[in-house]
């Protein structure tokens, strides 16, 4: 389990405890990364500036995995599935807002 402190839109910090395991045993942290210097610290597909949010928005709009791969040739099918897994696991967490001194 990795703990992350993330600022919300009001500048409050939210602690996220995220288990990042792929169903096939690969660690999601190898596919989805968070770096404050890349895309303002949003989760991105490793080695790209393609955010998990972007991929999920395409899928939510009705695009297929194949559509996303066509639009973003740098991605693999596993990358798109990792985004879906990331979003699913994120929603399974309990969120707590904690004030920092």
N, C-alpha and C positions, 0 to 999 in steps of 0.2 A: 504494500500500500504506500502511495506517495501522498504527502500533504502539500497542498499549494495554497498560498494566500493570493487572492485575486481581488482587485478593486472593482466594485460595482460602479454604475453610472453616477452615483452620488459621492464617490470617493471613499465609501465604507469598504472595509476589507472582508471578504468572504473566504472562509477556509474550506477547501474542497479536499476530501479524501477520496481518491479515485483508484480503484483497482483496475489495472489495465492488462487484462489477459485475453488473448484471442482464443476462441473455441478450439483451435487446432494447436494450441500450446505456444504460439508465438507471442511475445510481449508486444502489446500495442504501442509501448513507448518507442519501439523501433520504427513504427509507421506514423504515429502522430506525435508531434513535438510542440513544446511551448517555449518560446524564447522572447523575452521582453523586447529585443531589438528587431524582431520580425513580426510584421502585421500587428503591432501594439500588444504583443503577448497573446494573441488569439491562437488557439490550437490550429496547426497547419499540418498538411501532409509533408512528411520529412523530405528535405531537399527542395521544397517548393515554397511559394507564397500563396498556395491555394488553401484557403481556410476550410475547416470542417463545416462551418456555417454555410459557405458557398456551395459545397457539395450537397449538403442537406437541403438547401433551398431549391436546387435543381430537382432533387428527388421528390420533394414536397409538391413541386409544381407539376409533377406527373412524368417527368423524364425518367427513362430507364437507366440502369447502370451503363448499358451500351451507349446511350445518348451522352452521358457524362464523359465516358471514355473518348468518345468522338470529339467532344468539345474541348477536352483537356488531354491531349495525347501523352502528356508526361505522367499521367496517372495509370495505375494498373487496377485490375478488378479488385485485388486484395486491398489497395488503398481506399477504394470507395467503400468496400465492406468494413474496413477499419473505421472510417468516418461514421458509418451507421452504428457500429458497435460502440464507439466513443460516445455518441449522442445518447444511445440507449443506457449505457452505464452511468453517464452523467445524471440522467433523469432519475436513476435508481438511488442516488445519494441523498442524504439528509443535509440540508444547508443550515448553517448557523452564522449569523452576522456577529462579529466580535470587534469591539472597539480596540484600537491600538493606541498606546500612549504616545 
